Amino acid sequence: MNRKSLFWELTLKLEAFTHTVPVPFAVYYAVITQKMETEKWVIFIALCVTFATGIGILGTIIRYFLINNLFTRIEKIRLYSQDSNIAYTYEDRDYAKAVKLYIFKYPLIESIIIVIRWFAGVIPILSLYTIIVEYTPSVIRSGIFTIAMIPPISFVTYYFITENALRPLFDLPQIRNVEIKPDEIPKFDYFKRIVLAFFSLAALPVSVLSYILYSVATGETMVSQPLIPIFLVSSIFIVPLIVCSYIVAKTVRQGLSETSKSLDELAKGNFDVVVTPTSGDDFGQQAFFLNNVIQRLRGMYAEIRGLNEGLEGKVIQRTEQLNQSLNEVQALKFQQDGDYFLTYQLIAPLGFKEAKSDKIDLEFFLMQKKTFDFKGINYNIGGDLNISHNIYLRDQKYVLFVNADAMGKSMQGAGGALVFGAVFQSIVQRTQNNITFQNVGPEQWLAAAFTELQRIFEAFDGTMLISLIMGLIEEKSGRLYFVNAEHPWPVLYRDEKASYILSDYSYHKLGTLGSNPNILVKTLDLKPGDVIIVGSDGKDDILIERPGLESEVNSDDSFFLGMVAATKAEPKEIYQTLLKTGSVIDDISMIRIEYLGTSRNKDLLSEIGKEKFKLAKKLYVKGKFNESIQAIHELIENEPNASVRLQKNLSKLYFQISDYQRSMEHMNRYLVSNPEDEEFLFFCTKMLLKIGKIAESLQIAEGLRLKAPRKIKYLIHLFQLYLKVPNQNKAREILNDLRILHHPEDQIKILEALIV
């Protein structure tokens, strides 16, 4: 294609369309829609012919210079060649890109020019006719309707014809390899094209028929049979409809043809094919996408071909790399398993069941989820820990147990369990080896141990947290004491029924920053045959499959209770039942504690004994303390079942006669079997204060505070003891407790005034 052939192709197609359809159509339309004399018609027709011819010639001249300029610019483009000694500069590249983008824009230039031509023809014709002849409203209206109906169809037709004519230019060697980006070309997608084409086609008949009807209604038309011009106008309208439809269809077909041709070449294995965008429509954008796909396929093909050419060598090389990586992974795995094994060896001695008792049976169950192999042996490691020991507190034997769960997976959890186990073992050994730490009650021991553990784990700044249940069981009486640090509640299995042992007191995990609570201990009297199940949350967090739905983690609190009841509180059977129910997703640890002791004898008096006891009480009321003491001693000899109960009475009687030594002897005998008698403990702390044993009195008073934190008289007595020590900070702490319990403020003020 050269400039001459392009010029004549465009001129013949564009001008033929303009002067065979729109121009005659406009003239005929103007003639039939108004009445005027012959002389005026001659002038009007002459003006139309003159301006149509002149503007057509002018448009052709402008097109000639535009096309000539376009080819001149194309010829100035320098072709890039690796063999050339002349450097290809950025200016050369930018110039070539500008020329290619100008080709994309040229159809719009032709479309704008034809619109300008119509305005440049209609407006002067109307103006000159008005000046030369006269002002005629019908002529002005016909001109306005002409501008409304002719330029849109001319714009669309010129754009499509010019775009189709310019497509061969993109195959020129100067243009083909010029790289442009998708966002640089002017976009005119098919949605806009079709909407504009329909609008322009619709504007033509609507404008004509509307004005003809208007002219008929107003009497301006010069025809007596308006149906004839309406038929003629409608017939003429078929021409632009056919032309416009043909051009649009041809454009789509060319776009599809170019795309199909490229895909066909690609299917034949020709990855060197280049799809050149030749328009700003969707097919032009599609060409960019196809080029990207072809470029990637070309790269993949080259890579595959390279792989095939040296496949054997690359397979050997890749195999060596994989073997090397595998050896490195195995070495790291062996090192990691070694770390696991070392941690396992450190934790193992901390989780032994060392408690021994004829009345309390303990069974441990531990299944850590993380498994590892070290030197051919499988091991488990995790953050759960079971511990049990025997300790003596105030000469009473206790079974100590702990079920703990360190937060974190595998090594992190195991690290927490290791630290906890080591610290807890040191607390136990200190208690076992130092009688000073044995001279406390079970509540105080648990509170002190919990506080010490909390203080140690706080040093890790919240990165190491432990949930646990720590408890003591007095072997002789079967009384259970425990504290819960954000751990699942223990389960009591009694009379073939399972229930949670709930408490009003639950504390944050060990290591929680800012957690410094007053530790209150939960107690429960166990009966022979009672079973306690203490375990971590792994036994509750079972992933349950639901047919047709997503699996979900169990959230039913009664789920585990049903397991305990169904298996009669046997940990191994509980675990097997859990496996049948769902998937285990966490470590599982449990301690089974069964109390085997016999029922405690009730301190019952016979009928004769009751009469003698009433007599002793009357003697006490009359102030005959010695005679009352004698009567009680006789009762102890004759009523052995009531011996323990009567020790309390003797202790109080000896206190009345100021025989504090004997009072303490009987006090200790009674407390051995009844360590939870709060009122008697209150009496004991007052007696010890009386004889000057303030430290012992304070110890019992603190124990009472743990047992009954809401008893006002216990708190006031403890306040008075701290004044005697003296310990003003502790005394103020007691006052804060009284305020929390809403004790009258005026009485608190009186007590506060006693603090020096």
FENRAGI-V745001 format. One record per pair of residues at least 24 apart in sequence whose ideal C-beta (glycine too) atoms are under 8 Angstrom apart, sorted by sequence separation. I is the first residue (numbers start at 1). J is the second residue. D is the distance in Angstrom with one decimal. If there is no record, write none. Layout:
BEGIN
I|J|D + I|J|D
END
This chain:
BEGIN
122|146|5.6 + 209|233|7.3 + 255|279|7.1 + 259|283|6.4 + 364|388|7.7 + 383|407|6.8 + 446|470|6.3 + 483|507|6.8 + 485|509|5.6 + 539|563|7.9 + 629|653|4.9 + 663|687|6.2 + 697|721|6.1 + 698|722|7.6 + 731|755|5.6 + 74|99|6.0 + 122|147|5.6 + 208|233|5.0 + 209|234|7.9 + 258|283|6.9 + 262|287|8.0 + 383|408|6.0 + 424|449|7.7 + 427|452|6.5 + 446|471|7.6 + 485|510|5.7 + 628|653|5.7 + 629|654|7.0 + 644|669|7.3 + 645|670|7.9 + 73|99|4.9 + 255|281|6.8 + 271|297|5.7 + 272|298|7.3 + 362|388|5.4 + 383|409|8.0 + 427|453|7.6 + 446|472|6.4 + 609|635|5.9 + 612|638|7.8 + 644|670|6.3 + 648|674|7.6 + 678|704|6.2 + 681|707|7.9 + 712|738|7.1 + 715|741|7.8 + 255|282|7.5 + 256|283|7.5 + 259|286|6.2 + 263|290|7.7 + 271|298|4.2 + 445|472|7.1 + 660|687|6.8 + 694|721|6.6 + 698|725|7.0 + 728|755|5.4 + 118|146|7.8 + 119|147|6.7 + 205|233|7.5 + 251|279|7.5 + 255|283|3.1 + 259|287|7.6 + 262|290|5.9 + 266|294|6.3 + 382|410|6.8 + 400|428|6.8 + 554|582|7.0 + 625|653|5.5 + 629|657|7.7 + 655|683|7.8 + 709|737|7.3 + 728|756|7.4 + 23|52|5.2 + 70|99|8.0 + 73|102|7.1 + 118|147|6.6 + 159|188|7.9 + 205|234|6.7 + 208|237|7.5 + 254|283|8.0 + 255|284|8.0 + 258|287|7.5 + 381|410|6.4 + 383|412|7.4 + 384|413|7.7 + 423|452|7.8 + 424|453|7.0 + 609|638|6.7 + 644|673|4.7 + 648|677|7.4 + 651|680|7.9 + 678|707|5.9 + 712|741|6.7 + 251|281|7.3 + 271|301|5.2 + 340|370|7.8 + 381|411|7.7 + 383|413|2.4 + 423|453|6.2 + 442|472|4.6 + 605|635|7.6 + 608|638|7.8 + 609|639|4.3 + 644|674|6.9 + 660|690|7.1 + 678|708|5.8 + 694|724|5.8 + 726|756|7.6 + 255|286|7.7 + 259|290|7.0 + 266|297|7.3 + 341|372|7.4 + 382|413|5.4 + 383|414|6.0 + 501|532|7.5 + 533|564|5.7 + 551|582|7.8 + 625|656|4.9 + 626|657|6.7 + 652|683|6.6 + 660|691|4.7 + 676|707|7.2 + 682|713|7.5 + 686|717|7.2 + 694|725|6.6 + 710|741|6.0 + 712|743|6.0 + 723|754|6.0 + 70|102|7.0 + 118|150|5.7 + 119|151|7.5 + 205|237|5.2 + 262|294|7.7 + 340|372|4.7 + 382|414|6.2 + 385|417|4.6 + 442|474|7.0 + 492|524|7.5 + 551|583|7.6 + 553|585|7.2 + 625|657|5.0 + 648|680|5.6 + 651|683|7.8 + 655|687|5.5 + 682|714|6.4 + 685|717|6.8 + 689|721|6.8 + 719|751|6.1 + 723|755|7.1 + 19|52|7.2 + 70|103|7.2 + 118|151|4.8 + 204|237|5.8 + 341|374|4.3 + 353|386|7.2 + 355|388|3.8 + 357|390|7.2 + 381|414|5.1 + 383|416|5.6 + 384|417|7.0 + 420|453|7.2 + 423|456|5.5 + 450|483|5.5 + 494|527|6.8 + 606|639|6.3 + 609|642|6.4 + 616|649|7.4 + 620|653|6.8 + 678|711|7.6 + 340|374|7.1 + 347|381|7.4 + 351|385|5.2 + 354|388|6.2 + 355|389|5.6 + 356|390|6.3 + 383|417|5.0 + 387|421|6.9 + 605|639|5.6 + 337|372|4.9 + 344|379|5.2 + 350|385|6.8 + 351|386|5.6 + 352|387|7.7 + 353|388|5.1 + 354|389|5.2 + 355|390|5.2 + 382|417|7.4 + 385|420|6.6 + 446|481|6.1 + 450|485|7.3 + 494|529|7.5 + 498|533|8.0 + 539|574|7.1 + 655|690|7.8 + 682|717|7.1 + 689|724|7.7 + 716|751|7.2 + 70|106|6.8 + 115|151|4.6 + 118|154|6.5 + 204|240|6.5 + 336|372|7.8 + 337|373|6.4 + 338|374|6.8 + 344|380|7.9 + 351|387|6.1 + 354|390|7.2 + 385|421|5.7 + 446|482|7.5 + 447|483|7.6 + 483|519|6.2 + 494|530|5.1 + 533|569|5.6 + 542|578|5.7 + 605|641|7.7 + 620|656|8.0 + 651|687|7.9 + 678|714|7.9 + 685|721|7.6 + 19|56|6.5 + 114|151|7.4 + 156|193|7.9 + 337|374|4.8 + 344|381|5.1 + 350|387|6.9 + 362|399|7.1 + 387|424|6.4 + 391|428|6.6 + 419|456|7.9 + 420|457|7.7 + 446|483|5.4 + 483|520|8.0 + 493|530|7.2 + 494|531|7.6 + 544|581|6.6 + 545|582|6.5 + 604|641|5.3 + 605|642|5.0 + 18|56|7.0 + 341|379|6.6 + 343|381|6.2 + 347|385|7.3 + 387|425|7.8 + 393|431|8.0 + 419|457|7.6 + 443|481|6.2 + 483|521|5.8 + 484|522|7.3 + 492|530|6.5 + 493|531|4.1 + 531|569|4.3 + 533|571|7.3 + 544|582|4.1 + 545|583|7.6 + 603|641|6.2 + 604|642|6.5 + 115|154|6.8 + 201|240|7.0 + 340|379|7.1 + 360|399|4.9 + 362|401|6.8 + 370|409|7.3 + 389|428|5.0 + 442|481|4.5 + 482|521|7.0 + 483|522|7.2 + 492|531|7.5 + 493|532|7.6 + 539|578|6.7 + 542|581|6.1 + 543|582|5.1 + 602|641|7.4 + 603|642|4.7 + 66|106|7.4 + 114|154|4.7 + 115|155|5.5 + 156|196|5.8 + 201|241|5.9 + 357|397|7.6 + 370|410|4.2 + 391|431|5.1 + 392|432|7.9 + 481|521|5.1 + 482|522|5.6 + 492|532|6.1 + 493|533|6.6 + 542|582|4.0 + 543|583|4.2 + 601|641|6.0 + 603|643|7.6 + 15|56|6.1 + 114|155|6.6 + 155|196|7.7 + 156|197|5.1 + 340|381|5.3 + 391|432|6.0 + 481|522|7.2 + 491|532|7.1 + 533|574|7.8 + 542|583|6.9 + 543|584|7.8 + 603|644|5.7 + 357|399|5.5 + 467|509|4.9 + 468|510|6.8 + 481|523|5.4 + 490|532|5.5 + 491|533|4.3 + 542|584|6.6 + 543|585|5.2 + 603|645|3.4 + 66|109|6.9 + 111|154|7.9 + 112|155|7.9 + 201|244|6.1 + 389|432|7.6 + 466|509|5.9 + 467|510|7.7 + 480|523|6.5 + 490|533|6.6 + 491|534|7.9 + 542|585|7.4 + 603|646|7.8 + 15|59|7.6 + 111|155|4.6 + 114|158|4.8 + 152|196|7.5 + 156|200|4.8 + 200|244|7.4 + 355|399|4.7 + 394|438|7.0 + 398|442|6.4 + 465|509|4.2 + 466|510|4.0 + 479|523|6.2 + 480|524|4.5 + 490|534|4.7 + 541|585|6.0 + 15|60|6.6 + 111|156|7.7 + 113|158|7.9 + 155|200|6.9 + 355|400|6.9 + 393|438|5.6 + 394|439|6.4 + 419|464|6.7 + 465|510|6.6 + 466|511|6.2 + 479|524|7.4 + 480|525|7.5 + 541|586|5.4 + 355|401|7.1 + 392|438|5.4 + 393|439|7.9 + 394|440|7.3 + 420|466|5.2 + 465|511|4.5 + 479|525|5.5 + 480|526|5.6 + 538|584|6.8 + 63|110|7.3 + 111|158|4.6 + 152|199|6.4 + 153|200|4.3 + 197|244|5.8 + 391|438|7.3 + 393|440|6.1 + 394|441|6.7 + 464|511|5.3 + 465|512|6.5 + 478|525|6.4 + 479|526|7.2 + 488|535|6.3 + 538|585|7.7 + 110|158|4.9 + 111|159|4.3 + 152|200|3.5 + 153|201|6.5 + 393|441|6.5 + 416|464|4.8 + 420|468|7.8 + 463|511|7.9 + 477|525|7.4 + 478|526|4.0 + 488|536|7.0 + 538|586|3.7 + 11|60|5.6 + 14|63|7.8 + 110|159|7.2 + 393|442|5.8 + 415|464|7.2 + 416|465|7.3 + 462|511|6.3 + 478|527|7.2 + 487|536|7.3 + 488|537|5.4 + 537|586|6.8 + 538|587|4.9 + 539|588|5.2 + 63|113|7.8 + 153|203|7.3 + 416|466|5.9 + 462|512|6.8 + 478|528|7.6 + 487|537|7.6 + 536|586|7.6 + 538|588|4.0 + 62|113|6.5 + 107|158|7.5 + 108|159|6.7 + 111|162|7.4 + 152|203|5.2 + 153|204|5.7 + 197|248|6.0 + 460|511|5.8 + 462|513|4.9 + 488|539|7.5 + 536|587|6.4 + 538|589|7.2 + 539|590|6.5 + 11|63|6.3 + 107|159|4.8 + 110|162|4.4 + 152|204|7.9 + 393|445|5.8 + 461|513|7.0 + 478|530|7.8 + 480|532|7.0 + 488|540|6.1 + 536|588|6.6 + 10|63|6.3 + 107|160|7.8 + 457|510|4.6 + 458|511|6.1 + 473|526|7.1 + 535|588|7.1 + 536|589|4.8 + 59|113|6.3 + 149|203|5.1 + 150|204|7.6 + 194|248|7.5 + 391|445|7.7 + 457|511|3.4 + 458|512|7.9 + 535|589|6.0 + 536|590|7.8 + 59|114|7.2 + 107|162|4.0 + 148|203|6.4 + 149|204|4.8 + 193|248|7.1 + 458|513|6.3 + 535|590|3.9 + 7|63|6.7 + 106|162|6.5 + 107|163|4.3 + 408|464|7.9 + 454|510|5.4 + 534|590|6.9 + 535|591|7.2 + 7|64|5.8 + 10|67|7.3 + 149|206|7.7 + 407|464|7.4 + 450|507|7.5 + 453|510|5.3 + 454|511|7.3 + 458|515|8.0 + 500|557|7.7 + 533|590|6.0 + 534|591|4.6 + 59|117|5.3 + 149|207|3.6 + 406|464|7.1 + 407|465|4.3 + 454|512|8.0 + 533|591|7.4 + 58|117|7.8 + 107|166|6.8 + 148|207|5.2 + 149|208|6.5 + 406|465|7.4 + 407|466|7.2 + 532|591|7.9 + 533|592|5.9 + 534|593|7.2 + 7|67|4.9 + 106|166|6.1 + 406|466|5.3 + 407|467|7.4 + 450|510|7.9 + 532|592|7.5 + 533|593|7.9 + 6|67|5.7 + 7|68|7.8 + 56|117|7.9 + 405|466|7.0 + 454|515|6.6 + 500|561|7.2 + 531|592|6.4 + 532|593|4.2 + 55|117|5.0 + 145|207|5.1 + 190|252|7.7 + 404|466|5.5 + 405|467|4.9 + 454|516|7.3 + 499|561|6.8 + 531|593|6.9 + 532|594|7.8 + 103|166|5.8 + 145|208|7.6 + 404|467|7.1 + 405|468|7.0 + 471|534|7.5 + 498|561|4.4 + 531|594|4.8 + 532|595|7.9 + 3|67|5.5 + 404|468|4.0 + 498|562|7.6 + 530|594|7.2 + 531|595|7.9 + 3|68|5.8 + 6|71|7.8 + 55|120|5.9 + 145|210|7.9 + 403|468|6.5 + 451|516|8.0 + 469|534|5.1 + 529|594|7.5 + 530|595|4.9 + 55|121|4.9 + 103|169|5.5 + 145|211|4.8 + 402|468|5.9 + 403|469|5.3 + 498|564|4.0 + 529|595|7.3 + 3|70|7.6 + 103|170|7.1 + 347|414|6.3 + 350|417|7.7 + 402|469|7.2 + 498|565|4.4 + 528|595|6.2 + 529|596|7.9 + 3|71|4.0 + 343|411|6.7 + 350|418|7.2 + 402|470|4.8 + 451|519|6.4 + 497|565|6.5 + 527|595|7.0 + 528|596|6.4 + 2|71|7.2 + 52|121|6.3 + 142|211|7.1 + 401|470|7.6 + 402|471|7.7 + 450|519|5.2 + 467|536|7.5 + 491|560|7.0 + 496|565|6.9 + 526|595|4.1 + 528|597|5.7 + 51|121|4.6 + 100|170|7.8 + 141|211|7.1 + 340|410|7.7 + 344|414|7.7 + 347|417|5.8 + 351|421|6.6 + 400|470|7.9 + 401|471|5.5 + 467|537|7.6 + 491|561|6.5 + 528|598|6.1 + 340|411|7.1 + 343|414|4.9 + 347|418|5.3 + 350|421|3.0 + 400|471|7.5 + 401|472|8.0 + 493|564|5.7 + 498|569|7.2 + 526|597|7.8 + 528|599|6.1 + 103|175|7.0 + 339|411|7.2 + 343|415|7.2 + 346|418|5.5 + 350|422|6.5 + 400|472|5.6 + 401|473|7.5 + 447|519|3.7 + 488|560|7.9 + 493|565|7.2 + 496|568|7.5 + 527|599|7.2 + 51|124|6.1 + 399|472|7.1 + 446|519|7.0 + 491|564|5.3 + 600|673|7.7 + 51|125|5.5 + 340|414|7.8 + 347|421|6.3 + 350|424|7.7 + 398|472|4.6 + 399|473|4.6 + 447|521|6.7 + 99|174|7.8 + 100|175|5.4 + 343|418|6.4 + 350|425|5.9 + 398|473|6.4 + 446|521|5.4 + 493|568|7.3 + 99|175|7.2 + 398|474|5.6 + 399|475|6.3 + 493|569|4.0 + 48|125|6.1 + 138|215|7.4 + 397|474|7.6 + 398|475|6.6 + 47|125|4.7 + 96|174|7.0 + 100|178|4.7 + 108|186|6.9 + 396|474|5.8 + 397|475|4.5 + 443|521|4.2 + 491|569|7.6 + 96|175|7.7 + 99|178|7.7 + 101|180|6.6 + 393|472|7.7 + 396|475|7.6 + 397|476|7.1 + 442|521|7.3 + 100|180|6.0 + 108|188|7.9 + 396|476|6.6 + 44|125|7.8 + 47|128|5.8 + 97|178|5.7 + 104|185|4.9 + 105|186|5.7 + 391|472|7.7 + 47|129|6.0 + 96|178|4.5 + 97|179|7.5 + 104|186|5.7 + 138|220|4.8 + 405|487|6.9 + 97|180|5.8 + 101|184|6.4 + 157|240|7.1 + 164|247|7.1 + 101|185|6.6 + 160|244|7.6 + 403|487|7.1 + 44|129|5.9 + 93|178|7.8 + 101|186|7.9 + 43|129|6.8 + 157|243|6.2 + 161|247|6.1 + 164|250|6.4 + 97|184|7.8 + 153|240|5.2 + 157|244|5.8 + 160|247|4.0 + 164|251|6.2 + 167|254|6.8 + 156|244|6.1 + 160|248|6.4 + 163|251|6.8 + 193|281|6.7 + 43|132|6.2 + 44|133|7.7 + 43|133|5.7 + 157|247|6.5 + 160|250|8.0 + 164|254|6.8 + 420|510|7.4 + 153|244|6.7 + 160|251|5.7 + 188|279|8.0 + 190|281|5.7 + 185|277|6.8 + 188|280|4.6 + 189|281|5.9 + 190|282|5.3 + 40|133|5.4 + 187|280|5.2 + 188|281|6.1 + 189|282|5.3 + 79|173|6.2 + 186|280|4.8 + 44|139|7.3 + 74|169|7.4 + 79|174|6.4 + 185|280|5.3 + 14|110|7.1 + 18|114|7.1 + 22|118|7.9 + 189|285|7.7 + 77|174|4.0 + 80|177|7.2 + 177|274|8.0 + 180|277|7.9 + 74|172|6.6 + 77|175|7.5 + 176|274|7.4 + 187|285|7.3 + 75|174|7.6 + 185|284|6.4 + 10|110|7.4 + 14|114|7.4 + 36|136|7.0 + 74|174|5.4 + 176|276|5.8 + 74|175|6.8 + 77|178|7.7 + 34|136|7.3 + 407|509|7.1 + 35|138|7.7 + 182|285|5.9 + 34|138|3.9 + 33|138|6.9 + 34|139|6.4 + 171|276|6.9 + 170|276|4.9 + 182|288|4.5 + 170|277|7.5 + 181|288|8.0 + 34|142|6.3 + 170|278|4.5 + 30|139|7.5 + 33|142|5.5 + 167|278|4.5 + 30|142|4.6 + 166|278|7.7 + 167|279|7.5 + 29|142|7.0 + 30|143|7.8 + 360|473|5.8 + 360|475|6.1 + 29|145|7.7 + 30|146|7.1 + 163|279|5.6 + 359|475|5.3 + 29|146|7.0 + 359|476|7.7 + 478|595|4.9 + 357|475|5.4 + 359|478|7.4 + 478|597|5.0 + 26|146|4.9 + 473|593|6.9 + 477|597|7.9 + 476|597|7.4 + 473|595|7.2 + 475|597|7.3 + 478|600|7.9 + 477|600|6.6 + 26|150|5.8 + 25|150|7.5 + 22|150|4.8 + 22|153|7.0 + 403|534|4.4 + 405|536|4.1 + 22|154|5.9 + 403|535|6.2 + 404|536|8.0 + 405|537|6.7 + 401|534|7.0 + 403|536|6.5 + 405|538|7.7 + 18|154|6.7 + 17|154|8.0 + 17|157|5.8 + 14|157|8.0 + 14|158|5.9 + 17|161|7.4 + 14|161|6.0 + 13|161|5.1 + 14|162|7.5 + 10|161|7.3 + 10|162|6.3 + 13|165|7.2 + 384|536|5.1 + 523|676|7.0 + 384|538|7.2 + 10|165|5.4 + 9|165|5.4 + 6|165|6.5 + 6|166|7.7 + 6|169|7.8 + 1|168|4.5 + 1|169|6.6 + 369|538|7.7 + 1|172|7.7 + 413|587|7.3 + 104|279|7.5 + 104|280|5.6 + 33|211|5.7 + 29|208|6.0 + 33|212|6.2 + 32|212|7.3 + 34|215|6.9 + 29|211|7.7 + 33|215|4.4 + 405|587|7.2 + 32|215|7.9 + 405|589|7.2 + 523|707|7.8 + 35|220|6.1 + 521|706|5.7 + 34|220|5.1 + 35|221|7.2 + 36|222|8.0 + 403|589|6.0 + 520|706|6.0 + 521|707|7.6 + 33|220|6.5 + 34|221|7.2 + 35|222|4.5 + 403|590|7.4 + 519|706|7.0 + 33|221|5.8 + 34|222|6.9 + 403|591|5.2 + 32|221|6.3 + 520|709|5.8 + 32|222|6.8 + 401|591|5.7 + 31|222|7.7 + 32|223|5.5 + 518|709|7.0 + 401|593|6.6 + 399|593|7.7 + 476|672|7.9 + 477|673|7.0 + 479|675|7.7 + 32|229|4.5 + 476|673|7.5 + 479|676|6.8 + 477|675|7.7 + 28|229|7.8 + 474|675|7.4 + 384|587|4.3 + 386|589|5.6 + 388|591|7.3 + 28|232|7.4 + 29|233|6.8 + 383|587|6.3 + 384|588|7.3 + 385|589|7.1 + 386|590|7.9 + 28|233|7.6 + 382|587|4.1 + 384|589|3.7 + 386|591|5.4 + 365|571|3.6 + 365|572|6.4 + 25|233|7.5 + 28|236|7.7 + 363|571|6.2 + 367|575|6.4 + 365|574|7.9 + 365|575|6.6 + 25|236|5.3 + 24|236|7.8 + 21|236|7.1 + 369|584|6.8 + 369|585|7.5 + 367|584|7.5 + 369|586|6.2 + 370|587|7.9 + 21|239|5.0 + 22|240|7.6 + 369|587|5.3 + 20|239|7.6 + 21|240|5.4 + 368|587|4.9 + 518|737|8.0 + 367|587|6.9 + 366|587|7.9 + 367|588|4.8 + 21|243|7.3 + 366|588|7.7 + 367|589|7.4 + 365|588|7.4 + 366|589|4.8 + 365|589|6.7 + 366|590|8.0 + 364|589|7.9 + 365|590|4.4 + 17|243|6.3 + 364|590|7.7 + 365|591|7.7 + 364|591|6.0 + 365|592|7.3 + 363|591|7.3 + 364|592|8.0 + 362|591|6.5 + 363|592|4.1 + 362|592|6.9 + 361|592|7.9 + 362|593|5.6 + 361|593|7.4 + 362|594|8.0 + 360|593|6.5 + 361|594|4.4 + 442|675|7.8 + 360|594|7.2 + 441|675|6.8 + 360|595|5.9 + 361|596|5.9 + 359|595|6.8 + 360|596|6.6 + 359|596|5.1 + 360|597|7.6 + 358|596|7.4 + 359|597|3.9 + 444|699|7.1 + 441|699|7.8 + 444|702|6.2 + 440|699|6.5 + 441|700|7.7 + 444|703|5.4 + 447|706|6.0 + 439|699|7.6 + 443|703|5.6 + 441|703|4.4 + 444|706|6.6 + 440|703|7.7 + 443|706|4.1 + 443|707|6.2 + 441|706|8.0 + 396|672|6.9 + 394|671|7.7 + 395|672|7.4 + 396|675|7.3 + 394|675|7.6
END
